[in-house]
Amino acid sequence: MLKKGAKMRWITWAMIVTLCALQYQIWVSNGGTGLRGQYAEMEQKAEGIKQQNKNTRRENAILRSEINDLQNGYNAVSELARNNMGYIEEGEVFYTLKPQ
C-alpha cells in the first residue's frame, strides 16, 4: 500500500496530466488551429452573413417602394408592363434604338 503522501502526489500528477491534455485539446487540436482558429472562422462567417443581411435589407427596401408604387398609382403598373412585357398603349408609337 502507498503512504498517504505518495498517494496524494500520484493524484496530483494525474490531475496535472489530465489538465494538460484538456488544454492541448482546447488550444492546439483541430488541425493546429484550436479555439483561435475556430473563432476566426466563425468571425469570417459572421461577416459574410452581415453582408448578406445588408444586401437583403437593400433589396427589401426596393421591393417595399415598388409595392407602394403599385398600390398607389397606375403609372407604376404601366411602367412595369412596358419594361417587362413590352406593353404599348393604344395610340403610342414604339421605337427601337440601336447603338452605333
C-alpha positions in Angstrom: 0.0 0.0 0.0 1.1 3.5 -0.8 1.6 6.0 2.0 -0.8 9.0 2.2 1.8 11.5 0.8 2.7 9.2 -2.1 -0.9 8.7 -3.0 -1.5 12.5 -3.0 1.5 13.0 -5.2 0.2 10.4 -7.7 -3.3 12.0 -7.7 -1.7 15.5 -8.2 0.4 14.3 -11.2 -2.7 12.6 -12.7 -4.7 15.8 -12.4 -1.8 17.8 -13.9 -1.5 15.4 -16.9 -5.3 15.5 -17.4 -5.3 19.3 -17.3 -2.5 19.5 -19.8 -4.4 17.1 -22.1 -7.5 19.2 -21.9 -5.6 22.4 -22.6 -4.0 20.7 -25.6 -7.4 19.8 -27.0 -8.7 23.3 -26.4 -5.8 25.4 -27.8 -3.9 23.1 -30.3 -6.2 20.4 -31.6 -8.4 20.7 -34.8 -5.5 20.7 -37.2 -3.4 23.1 -35.1 -5.9 25.8 -35.0 -7.6 25.3 -31.7 -10.1 27.8 -30.4 -8.4 30.8 -32.1 -8.8 29.2 -35.5 -12.4 28.3 -34.8 -13.0 31.9 -33.5 -11.5 33.4 -36.7 -13.6 31.1 -38.9 -16.8 31.9 -37.1 -16.0 35.6 -37.3 -15.5 35.3 -41.0 -18.8 33.5 -41.4 -20.5 36.2 -39.3 -19.1 39.0 -41.6 -20.5 37.1 -44.6 -23.9 36.8 -43.0 -23.8 40.5 -42.1 -23.1 41.4 -45.8 -25.9 39.1 -46.9 -28.3 40.8 -44.4 -27.2 44.2 -45.7 -27.9 43.2 -49.3 -31.3 41.6 -48.3 -32.3 44.8 -46.5 -31.5 46.9 -49.5 -33.5 44.5 -51.8 -36.4 44.6 -49.3 -36.4 48.4 -49.4 -36.5 48.4 -53.2 -39.4 45.9 -53.1 -41.3 47.9 -50.5 -41.0 51.1 -52.6 -42.2 49.1 -55.7 -45.1 47.7 -53.7 -46.0 51.2 -52.6 -45.9 52.5 -56.1 -48.0 49.6 -57.4 -50.6 50.1 -54.7 -50.9 53.9 -55.1 -50.7 54.5 -58.8 -51.5 53.3 -62.3 -48.2 54.7 -63.7 -46.1 52.2 -61.9 -48.2 49.3 -63.2 -48.0 50.5 -66.8 -44.2 51.2 -66.4 -43.6 47.7 -65.2 -45.7 46.3 -68.0 -43.8 48.4 -70.6 -40.4 47.4 -69.2 -41.0 43.7 -68.5 -43.6 42.7 -71.1 -43.2 45.2 -74.0 -46.7 46.8 -73.3 -47.7 49.6 -75.7 -50.8 51.6 -75.2 -53.2 52.4 -78.0 -52.0 55.4 -80.0 -48.4 55.1 -78.9 -45.5 54.5 -81.3 -42.8 52.1 -80.3 -39.2 53.0 -81.4 -36.1 50.7 -81.0 -32.8 52.5 -81.0 -29.7 50.5 -81.9 -26.2 51.6 -80.7 -23.8 52.5 -83.5 
